[in-house]
Amino acid sequence: MADSSFDIVSKIDRQEADNALNQARKEVEQRYDFKGTGASIEWSGEAILIKADSEDRAKAVLDVFQSKLIKRGISLKSLESGDPVASGKEYRITSTLKEGISQENAKKIGKIIRDEGPKGVKSQIQGDELRVSSKSRDDLQEVIRLLKAADLDIDLQFINYR
């Protein structure tokens, strides 16, 4: 019998992220507490730029955006935000959406699978994803349960289960 396998990836749906940003922008434009404060949220290349006239308002806009991401099914582990930075009369927060599994995280996941996973399960790093294979499908499901329970700082998806 051939080995069963699945891939571990860290991807986000760009369209859903764009929808979440647009919803957050509309809410910021319409909310009474943001009127006349210069609060805004927009794409700046691959990054997300949040502007407001005070540090607290900038954090409030970020909070609105985070709630929209959650409603759209995007994990906050894939959002990396800096602290508010004063730029002239306004405060800015630059955020990015993380995709792909770094080499360091891939090695960490591989170590978890080796140390705590069932015997006979092999993991292999392929670019920014990880392929996990085993003769037993039950072992693969055990690895998925193990990684979901592990406290990793990245959002993982399990695809191509066969």
C-alpha positions as CSV (number, residue, x, y, z in Angstrom):
1,M,0.0,0.0,0.0
2,A,1.3,3.5,-0.9
3,D,2.0,6.1,1.8
4,S,-0.8,8.5,2.7
5,S,0.2,12.2,3.0
6,F,-0.9,15.8,3.5
7,D,0.7,19.2,3.2
8,I,1.0,21.8,6.0
9,V,0.7,25.3,4.7
10,S,0.2,28.8,6.0
11,K,-1.8,30.8,3.5
12,I,-4.5,33.5,3.6
13,D,-7.3,34.2,1.1
14,R,-6.3,37.6,-0.3
15,Q,-9.8,38.3,-1.4
16,E,-11.2,37.7,2.1
17,A,-8.4,39.9,3.5
18,D,-9.3,42.6,1.0
19,N,-13.0,42.3,1.9
20,A,-12.2,42.6,5.6
21,L,-10.1,45.7,4.9
22,N,-12.9,47.3,2.9
23,Q,-15.5,46.5,5.6
24,A,-13.2,48.0,8.2
25,R,-12.7,51.2,6.1
26,K,-16.5,51.6,5.6
27,E,-17.1,51.2,9.3
28,V,-14.3,53.7,10.2
29,E,-15.8,56.2,7.7
30,Q,-19.3,55.9,9.2
31,R,-18.7,55.5,12.9
32,Y,-19.5,58.6,15.0
33,D,-16.4,58.3,17.2
34,F,-14.1,58.4,14.2
35,K,-15.7,61.5,12.5
36,G,-13.2,64.3,11.9
37,T,-10.3,62.4,13.4
38,G,-8.5,61.6,10.1
39,A,-8.8,57.9,10.9
40,S,-8.2,55.7,7.8
41,I,-7.1,52.2,6.8
42,E,-5.8,51.3,3.3
43,W,-3.5,49.0,1.4
44,S,0.0,50.4,1.0
45,G,1.6,47.9,-1.5
46,E,1.6,44.6,0.4
47,A,1.3,46.2,3.8
48,I,-1.8,47.7,5.5
49,L,-1.5,51.3,6.6
50,I,-3.6,52.7,9.5
51,K,-3.6,56.4,10.2
52,A,-5.3,58.5,12.9
53,D,-4.8,61.7,14.9
54,S,-4.1,59.9,18.2
55,E,-2.5,56.7,19.3
56,D,-5.7,55.3,20.8
57,R,-7.7,56.0,17.7
58,A,-5.1,54.2,15.6
59,K,-5.3,51.2,17.9
60,A,-9.2,51.4,17.7
61,V,-9.0,51.2,13.9
62,L,-6.7,48.2,14.2
63,D,-9.2,46.6,16.5
64,V,-12.0,47.1,14.0
65,F,-9.9,45.6,11.3
66,Q,-9.0,42.6,13.5
67,S,-12.7,42.0,14.2
68,K,-13.4,42.0,10.5
69,L,-10.6,39.5,9.8
70,I,-12.0,37.1,12.5
71,K,-15.5,37.4,10.9
72,R,-14.0,36.5,7.5
73,G,-12.3,33.4,8.9
74,I,-8.7,34.7,8.9
75,S,-6.6,34.0,11.9
76,L,-5.0,36.9,13.8
77,K,-1.8,34.8,13.9
78,S,-1.3,35.8,10.2
79,L,-1.6,39.5,11.0
80,E,1.7,41.2,12.1
81,S,1.2,44.7,13.4
82,G,3.7,47.2,14.7
83,D,3.2,49.8,17.4
84,P,1.7,53.3,16.6
85,V,4.4,55.6,15.3
86,A,4.1,59.3,15.4
87,S,4.5,60.9,11.9
88,G,4.0,64.6,12.0
89,K,0.5,65.2,13.5
90,E,-0.7,61.7,12.9
91,Y,0.0,58.2,14.2
92,R,0.5,55.3,11.8
93,I,0.4,51.6,12.3
94,T,1.9,49.4,9.6
95,S,0.6,45.8,9.4
96,T,1.4,42.9,7.2
97,L,-0.2,39.6,6.5
98,K,2.2,36.7,6.9
99,E,2.1,33.8,4.4
100,G,4.2,30.7,4.1
101,I,6.1,28.8,6.7
102,S,9.6,30.0,7.4
103,Q,12.5,27.6,7.6
104,E,12.7,28.1,11.3
105,N,9.0,27.3,11.9
106,A,9.2,24.4,9.5
107,K,12.0,22.9,11.5
108,K,10.1,23.5,14.7
109,I,7.0,21.7,13.3
110,G,9.2,18.9,12.1
111,K,10.7,18.5,15.5
112,I,7.3,18.4,17.2
113,I,6.2,15.6,14.7
114,R,9.4,13.6,15.3
115,D,9.4,14.0,19.1
116,E,5.7,13.7,20.0
117,G,4.1,12.2,16.9
118,P,3.4,8.6,16.1
119,K,6.4,6.4,14.9
120,G,6.7,6.0,11.2
121,V,5.6,9.5,10.3
122,K,8.0,11.4,8.1
123,S,8.0,15.2,7.5
124,Q,9.8,16.9,4.6
125,I,10.3,20.6,4.1
126,Q,9.3,21.8,0.5
127,G,9.8,25.5,0.1
128,D,7.4,27.3,2.3
129,E,5.3,24.2,3.1
130,L,5.7,20.8,4.8
131,R,4.8,17.4,3.5
132,V,3.9,14.8,6.1
133,S,3.6,11.1,5.1
134,S,2.9,7.8,6.8
135,K,1.6,4.4,5.9
136,S,-1.3,4.9,8.4
137,R,-4.0,7.5,7.9
138,D,-4.8,7.3,11.6
139,D,-1.2,8.5,12.3
140,L,-1.7,11.4,10.0
141,Q,-4.9,12.4,11.8
142,E,-3.0,12.1,15.1
143,V,-0.3,14.5,13.7
144,I,-3.0,17.0,12.7
145,R,-4.5,16.9,16.2
146,L,-1.1,17.3,17.7
147,L,-0.3,20.4,15.6
148,K,-3.7,22.0,16.3
149,A,-3.1,21.6,20.0
150,A,0.5,22.9,19.8
151,D,0.9,26.6,20.5
152,L,2.6,27.9,17.4
153,D,2.8,31.5,16.4
154,I,1.6,30.8,12.8
155,D,-1.7,29.9,11.3
156,L,-1.6,26.4,9.8
157,Q,-3.9,24.8,7.2
158,F,-3.8,21.1,6.3
159,I,-4.3,20.4,2.6
160,N,-4.0,17.6,-0.1
161,Y,-4.9,14.9,2.4
162,R,-4.7,11.6,0.5
